[in-house]
Amino acid sequence: MDRLVNTVRPYAWGSTTAIPELLGTAPTGEPQAEMWMGAHPGAPPAPSAAR
């Protein structure tokens, strides 16, 4: 099974900390509102290099 890298969408109404806390990543300082995990053409997932 391959891990996927999903796209976080930076909408102004998002939180600067909620999604980074969920993902265990450092906050970027920008608001992040959604993480897209499907086959949406605007932000398709990509295979991760890590296994």
Secondary structure, DSSP 8 states (H G I E B T S, - for coil): ---EE-EEE--TTSBSSHHHHHHT----SS-B-EEE-S--TTS--EE-S--
